[in-house]
Amino acid sequence: MLTAPSETSQRVLCKQYLHKGEDYPECPICKHNHETLEELMERVSFGFAPYREMLSRFDFLPNSPTLFNAGSNGTLSACFKFDVEDTMESILDVGRKAALVQKWGGGVGYCLSALRQEGAPIRSTHGKACGPIAVMRMYHAITEMITQGGKREGAQMAILHCTHPDLVRFITCKEEESAFNTFNISVAATDEFMQNVDTVYKDLFDMIVSHAWANGDPGLYFIDTAERANPTPELGKLTGTNPCGEVPLLDNEACNLGSINLSHFVVPDSKHPGYGFFDFDRLKGLTHLATRYLDEVVERNFYVVPEIQEATLRTRKLGLGVMGWADALAMLHIPYDSQEACDLGTEVMKTIQIAGHEASDDLFKTKGPCPASSTKHNMCVTCIAPAGTISTIANCSSGIEPHFSLEYTQVMGDGTKLQRKIDFGNFVPRVANEIGWEWHVKQMATFQKYTDLAVSKTINMANSATIEDVRSAYVAAWEQGCKGITVYRDGSRVKQAIYQGDKEFYPTDVKFGGRRKLANDGVSLRHKFDIGDMEGYLHIGLYDDGAPGELFITGVKEGSTISGLLDGIAILTSLALQRGVPLEEMASKLQGTKFEPAGMTRYEKIPTATSVLDYIFRYMILRCSGKSLESHEFSGMLCPSCGAVVVFQEGCMYCSEKCGWSRC
């Protein structure tokens, strides 16, 4: 039986997943010709009724490339990883393989640790090595090119070993928000490194955590912890991961991911309305079926190059994970940040782990072993992926993340805005930034205990979190057996240009209604802007403490009507600033507004704008405030689907207004 998708789910399916073509009927929702949802489920289930029922109920969904490409000649895997060797041939060959993978919607991780440091001598040519950062720049350019015609925007991970001579360059390479925006970066940290972060490696570790506090990068990949769980060490080391960090892989390996919707396994308690219990028996059965499904994806997969096919079929790694965890907890009235939640998580993941390996054992009896083992059919069965877009399709919370917000504006494909609210009756769950980092780490470690591969989860922190909080979270994740960690401090991607430390942006003695006057002789910022075919200048008058108090806008060669409107905007903004209205509050209302002129700009930190207002207030925030525009991180990008702000969450880029777009 097909579960009716939510309106959001249907819009996402129409735009990204349903195969298009004139042979299909016109969709009454999006008015385009594409396959129906029933046809999608038939295609993705490979015509097998039990798979079709599981998928149609949204009890389980595979990763996006399977939904995109099943029944066609595209790859079905989401995650790939390549080791870049210290030769020109390897650098170029990895770029070629990455391009082919990303063409079909896969994400790529790179281990760059074998590359010589920048400037090292090259004996054969008597030249100098370009170093890891230059290679990243090349792969970044390839990804931007492939994105133009690919299934979705490319996602990449670069990993560099903690002993590499270019580590400082690597740690600082994303200081500019627009730099390497297709990449997540992580440092491969050994046990020896982590054991000595207060002594031998203190300066390096301080640099890592301060940059992570400032903008979310780099994360850490605990390479020795991952290697201890390597099921095939004789085949090579797990030198890196996929873009979101949940799949440590050998060179050229791919992994097929899928997620079980845990919110569908909470059974209401008829005797106690509003409460329920977790159905472990049904979870076991569904896990068996989902494991069989993912193994069949391995069989039916299209591998873009022979090396990937050989490496993947040798170990037949699967990545069965979960989504809807925060929903399930809320339905059971269990706080996310509680021992009760961690205890239930242990039982849930233990059940999936045992049932998944039982299913793999059954496959061994019928299909035989994989080439890497004489006793196993799949060398790995479980991992926890972000499940970003597929959780939108399934109308549930993503991965094992807590709810990011209880209320948000949702933008439909036709531009319609809907106000949405997460409602669990008289139980109100705490959202991500209200939960201490300690519980974020503990939840990740809880699920890692019964996960073959790794767990992708962002350790969310409030804007007030300190560098010491980041340091403590990184150490705690290693101590508790996690294989990696990524943190995000709310608002940290919008750089503070004027203040340092914890100085408040607006003076505490300024109240609404009272006017704060600018000095007659003061400092101002001047900025020339180009938006589409419009040119102009911004002049921002500053108080002695650097806070903005006055705005002038001049349009070049604009008529009286446009000039008058710009003057009006400037006057109203100036009056509001002088009476203590926070710049962030104005920006949150006016950024993202859409009208002409709009389009490309010449300012690299704001490459596109949806209107003059959008540009002006994003620029003022960028130059004058260290606080975020909204309750989540502004990445400096706009959603290519609906034009809303793009945010960083769970190690990837997502549309802030939930239209369904994500880079991963």
N, C-alpha and C positions, 0 to 999 in steps of 0.2 A: 504494500500500500504506500503510495507516494504522499509524504508529508508536505502540506502546502508551505512553500517558503514564505518568509516574511517579505515585506515590500522591499526592504534593503537587500535581502538575499536575491530576490528576483532581479533587481536592477544590476547587481554585480554579475550575476549569471549572464544576463543579456549582454552586458558590455564586454565581458572578458572571456567567458567560458563556452558559451553555446556556439557551435560551428555555424558560420555565416555562409550564405549562398542563395542565388535566385531560385534554386530548386526547393528551398524551404518556404513555408508559409510566412506571411507577415505577422509579426508579434503584435498583439493588441496593446502591449505596454510600451515597448520602445519603438514600434513602427518599422523595425528592420526585419529582414528575412533571415531567420536562423532556425536551427533545430529546436524542438520542444524540450522541456525538462525531462519528459519521459524518454525521449530519444537519447538525451545525454546519459541518463541512468542506464539505458540499455547498452550504449556504447562503452561506458566505463566499467560496467559489470561483466563485460565479455560474453554477454548472453546467458550468464549463469544465474538462475532465479534466486538462490540464497544471497549471493552478492548484491543483486539488484534490490532485494528487500532491505538489506543492511544499509545500503547507500541511500535508498529512497526515504528511509526514516531519519536520515542524518544521524544515525547512531555512530557512524564512522565515515570519515572521508579521507581519501589519499591526498598526497601533496598536489599542488597546483599543476605541475607539468603532466601528471597522469590525467587530470581532468581536461587540460588543454588538448593533449595529444593522443590519448587512447583512440585507437581506430585509424590513426594516421601514421605518417612516417617520422614523427618527432620523438625525442627521448621522453621517457616517463619518469626519470629520476630528477630530484630537486638538488641534490648535493654532490659536489665533485671536489676533489683536491689534487693538486699537482705539486711535486717537488721541482723547484727550479735549480738546475745545476749551473755550475760556474763556467758555462760556455755560451757562445753566441747561438749555437745550434739549439741548445736547450731553451734559452730565453725566447727565441722565436717560435719554437715548436709548441711551448706551453701557451704562448699567445694565440697560436692557431687553434689549439684544442679548446682554449677558453672561449674563443669567439664562436666556435661551432656549438659548444654547450649552451652559451647564453642566447644564441639564436632561438633555441627552443624553450627558453624559460628557466634553465638551470642556473644555480649559483656556484661560484668557484672560490675555493680557498687555495692560497699559495704558501708554501714554505720557502722563504727567501734566505734561510740561514747559511746555505752553501755558497752564496755569492760573496766575492771579495769586497772589501770595503772600498768606498769611493776614493779614487786616486791611486789605488794600488797598481804597481807596474804589471803590464801584460808582456810576457816574454816574446810571444810570436809576432806581435805588431810593434813592439817598443812603445806602445801607447799606455794609457791609464784606464783602469776599470771604472765603469760608470756608477757602480754601487747599487744597493737595493732600492733606494728611493727613486732613482732614474728608471729602474725596471717597473716599479709601481706606476710611475707616470705613464709609461708606455701602455701598460695593461688598462689603466684608467681611460686612456684615449680610445683604446680598442672597444671597451665597454660602452663608452658614450656613442661610438659609431654604431655598434650592433643594436643598441637600444632603439635607434631610429626605425628599424624594421623588424625588431624582435617581438617576442610574445609579451614581455614586460621589461621594466628597467632592470639593468644588471645589478647583481649584488656580489660583492667580493670581500674576502678576508685576507689580510696579509699578516703573516706571523714571522717574527724574527727572534732568534735565540738570545737569551739574556747575556751571553758572553760575546755577542757580535760587536766588532769595533765601531760599527755605525749605529749602535743602539740609541745614542742621544739624538742623532738626526731622525731616527725612526720615531722616537717618542714625541718629538716636536713637529713632525711633518704635517699634522692636522691642526696646528694652532690657528690658521686661518680657516674659518668655517666653510668656505667654498672649496678648499683644497681637498682633493681625493674624496669627494662626496659619494663615490660609488664603493668606497672601502670602509670596512671596520678594520681596526688594527689591534693586535694582541702581542704581548711579549711572552715567549715561551720560557716560563720560570721553572727552574729546577728546584728540587728539595734543598740542595745546598744553598741556592740563592735565597730561598724563603727562610732558611734557618739563620741567615746572616744579614737580614734586612736592617738590623739596628747597628751593625758594625761594618763589615767589609763592603756591603752594597748599599749603605745608608743613602749616599748621595743619589745613586740611580733610582732607588726605591722612592725617595722623596720626590724626584722628578716625575716618576710614573704616577704616583698618587695625586700630586698637585695638578698634573695635566688631566687626569681622569676627573678630578673635582671640577676643573675649569670647563671641560667640554665633553666628558664621557669617554675619551680615548686617551691612552690605550687600556684595553682589558688585559687580563692575565690568562694564559693557558698553562695549566700545571702539568707540564710535559711528563714528569716522572710518575705522577699519579695516574695519568692516562696510560702510560707505558706498562705499568703494573697490571693493568686490565687488558693488555693487548693479547687477543686470543691466538695470534699467529706471529710471535716475535721472530720466527725463523724467516718470515717473508719480508721483514723490514720494520722500521720504527714508525710510530704514529706521530710524525713530526708536525702535523698541523690539523686543522679542522675545516669544515665548511663555513660559509659566511656568518651563520648565526651561532656557531660554536658547539652545537649539540652532537656533531658527528666527527670524532677523530678518525682519520682515514689514512690508509697507505697511499703511496704514489699511484695516481691514475684511478683510484677506486671511486665508485659512485654508491649512493645509498638511496633506497626508496623509503619515503616516509609516509606515515598515515597516523591519524589521531582518533581516539575513541572519545565520544562526547559523554563525559561523566554525568552531566546534568540529566541525561536520560535514564540513569540507573538509580535515581532517588524515587522511592515509592511513597506516595502520601500515606500517612497514618489515619485511617478512617476514624479512629477513636479520639485522635487529638488533631483537630484541624490546624493546618499551618505547619505541621511537623511531618516527619517521615523517617524512612530507614533506607540504607543502601543495599541494593540487590546484588550481592556478590555472585550468586549462582548464575544470573543472566550475564554478568560481566565475564565470567569464565567462558561461557559459550560463545559470546561475541568475540572474545580475544582469540579463540581457536579459529573462528571464521576469518577474522581480520588478518591473522598471521598467514593463513593459506592464501588469502587474496594478495598480500604483499609479495609472497613468494611467486605467485603467478605473474605479477608485474615484472619480476626479474626475468622470467622466461620470455615474456612478450615484449620486453624493452627493445628499443632501437638505440644502439650504441654508436655514437658519432665517429669514433675511431677504434681500431682494433685493440689498442692498448687498454682502453677503458673497458671494453667487453671482456678481455682476458682477466684483468684485475678484479672486476666485479663478480664474474661467474666463479672465480677461484674461491671466494669466501662467501658469496651470496648473503651479504649483510642486509638486514632489515632494520627499520627504525620505527617500531610501533610505539606510539606515545598517547598522550591524552590532551583534551581541551575541556573547557567547561568546569574546571575545578572550583573556581570561585563561585560559580552559580550553584554547584552541588553543595558547597559549604553553606551558602546563604539559604538554600532551600531546607537544609537541616538545622538552620539557626545556630551554626557553629562559627565563631569568629575566626577569620583567617589567621590572625596573630594569637594563636592559642595552642597549647600542648594537645588539646583534643583534636584540632585540625591536623597536626603533625602525626598523631597516632592513627587517625583515619587514613591519612595519606600513605603511611607505611603499609597498612593493610591493603589499600587499593593497588598500590604499585607492586606489592609482593604477589598479589593475586594475578595481576597481568603478567608479571615476570614468569611465574610458575606455569601459568596456562599457556603463555607464548612459547616457552621451551617445550612443553608437552606437545604442542602442535608441531613444532619443528622436529621433535622425535618421531611423530607420526609420519611426517614427510620423509624422514630418513628411511622409514620402513617401506614406504611405497616408491620413493624416487631415488633413494640411495644417498650417499654422502656428497658433500661438495669436494672439489679437488684438494682443498687445503686441509681436509680432515678425513679420517677413516671412520669416525664415530659420530659426526654431526652433519646435518643438512645445511644449517645456517650457523655461521660463526658468531653472529650477533642478532638479537631479535628486537630489543627495546631501546628507545631513546625518547627524550622529551623535546619536541620542536616548538617554536613559537606559535605555529598554527594561526597566523594572522588572518589572511583572507578566507581560509576555509572555515574559521570560526565565525566570520561574518556570514558566510553562506549557511552554516548550521545554526546561526542565531544564538551563539553562546559565548562565554568569556574565552579569552585566548590562552592556550597552553595551561601552565599552572600559575599564571599571573593573577594577582588580585584585581578587582575592578579598578579601572583607571579613573573613572568618573561616574557618578550616579545620574548626571544629567548632561546632555550635550545636544548640539544642533546637528541634524543629519541632512546632508545635501543629496538630493536625488539626481539621477543622470540628466534630467531635464531642467535642473536648476532649482526645483522646488525644495524649500527648506522645511523640515519637520523637527519639532521639539520632541526629544525622546527622553525617557526616564526609566531607569532600572528600578523595579518595584518588587520587593519581597515581603509585602504586607507589613506587619509590625516589626520585622527584623530589618535593620538598616546596617549593611556591612560597611566596615571601614575601607576607604579607598587607598590606593597605592602609597600616596605621600603621607597618609596618616598612620602608616604602619612602620614601626622601627626597622632599621636595616637588619637588626639581629634576627627578626622573624623572617625577613626575606631570605637571608642566608640559610636559616634553619629549614625553611620549606624546600629550598633547592637541595640541601644536603639530604633531607628526608627522601626525596624522590630519587636522588642519585644512588642511594644505598641499594635499590633494587632495579637499577637501569644498567644495561650492558654498555651502552655508549656514553653519552653525556646529557646534561640538562641545560637547555637554553632558557635563561631567565634574567631579567634586568633587576638589579638591586636598586629600587627607586629610593631616592632620598629627598627630603624637603629642601627648599632653597637655603634654609638656615644651616644645613649640615656642614660640618667642618672638614678640613683636609684630614684631620685625625680620624674622623668617622670613616672616610674612605680607606685610610690605612688599616683601620681595625677590621673593616669588612673584608678587605683583600686577605689579610692574615687569617681571619676566622674561616673563610671559604676553603683555604688550603688546609687548615687544621681539621676541618670537619669532613674532608674527603671529597670535596667538589673537584671537578676536572677543569674548571675555568670560572671566570667571573667577569661581569660587566656591570658598572654602576652608572646611574644617571641621576644627577642632582637637578631638581626641577629648576628650569630657567637658565641652566648653565651654558646653553649654546648661544645666548645673546651676550656678546662681549660688553664689558663695562669699559668705556673709553676714558672716563674722568676719575672715578673713585677707585680706591683700593681698600682692602680690608673690609670691615663690617660697618662702614659709615653709612648712615641712612641717606637716601637720595633727597627726600623732602624734609626740611627742618621740622622738628617736633612742635615748635611754637607757632607754626602757621596753621590756621584753622579756616575751614570753608566760610566764605563771606567776608573775611578780612583780606585786604589787598597787600601783597608784598611788592614794593616798588623797586625797579631797577635803578642803578646809579646812572647819572647822566653820561659819565665816561666809563665804559666797561668793555668787556671782551665779548666777541661774537664769533660764531662759526659761519663761514661762507662755503656754499656747495653748489656747483653747477650740475644740473641734471638733464638727461635726455630720456624721454619716454615715447616710444614710437617715433612720430615725426614732430614732437613738441620739445622745445628747449626752454630752460628757465634757470632761475637761481633761488636758493634758499639762504636767508640770513637769520641766524638763531642767536638772539641776545642772551647772555649768560649772567647769572648772579655771581657774586664773589666766590661762592662755594662750588661753582660749576653747574648748578641746576639751570635748566632753560626757563626763561621768563617772557620771551617775546619772539614772535615769528613774522618775518616778511617774506612774501612769495612774489617773484617777478617772472612773468611769462614773456619770452622773446617773440616779438612779431605776432602777438595775440591780439584779437579784437577787444573792444570795450566790454563786451559781455563776459568773456572769459576772464579778463583782467579784474573786473568787478567781483566776480565769484571768488577768485583767488584772494583778493583783498579781504573779502568777507570771512573766508576760512581763516586767514591769518589773524584778523582782529579777534574773532571768537576764540581761537586757540590761545592767543596772548592773554585775553581776559581770564580764561579758565586757568591757565598756568599761574597767573598772578594771584588768583584766589584759592590756590592750593589744590585744584583738581589734578589728581595724579596723571602724568603723561601716559602711564600704562593703561589707565581706564579709558582715556580717549582713544588710544591706539587700538585697544581691543574692540572698540565699536566701529572704527573706521578702516583699519587694515582689512584687506580682502574685498572692499567695495569694488564693484565692476562697472566701468563706463569708459568711453573713449576720451582722451587718448590712452592707450594701453599697449603692452607688448614688451619688446626687448629694451634694455637700458644699456648704458655704457659703464655702469658702476658694477664692478665684479661681485661685490658683496650683496647686491640686490639685482640679479641678472634679468629678472622680469618683474613687471608690475601690472596689476589688474586695473589701475586707475592712478590719477595724480594723488588722490588722498591716500591710497594704499602705499604709494612710494614715499610720500612725505612722512607719514607716521612710522613706517618701518625704518626710514633713515634716522628719524629723531630718536627712536628707541635704540637703534644700533649705536648712535654717537653719544647719547645722553643718559642712558639708563642701563643698569645691570640686571634689571628684573625682567621676567618673561612676559610675553603678551597675554598669555592665558595660563591655565593651570598645568600646562604641559609645555614641552620644549619646542621652541621655534627653530627649525633647522636652517632657515635661510632659503628654503625652496618652496615653490608652490606646487600643489597637486596638478599633474598633467591631465587629470580626468575632470576635476570640477573647479580648479583654481584656488582651493582653500589652502591654508598653511599646512606644510608638511612637518610632522613631528618625529622625533627619534624615540622608539620604544621597542623593548625586547630585542635589541641589537639590530633593528632595521628601521627604515623610513615608512611612515604610514600617513594617510590623510587624516588630519585632525578632526574633520567633520564627518568621518565614517562613510564616505561614498564607496568604500571597498577597495580603493587603490592601495597597493603597497609595493615596495621595491623587491621584497623577498618572496 
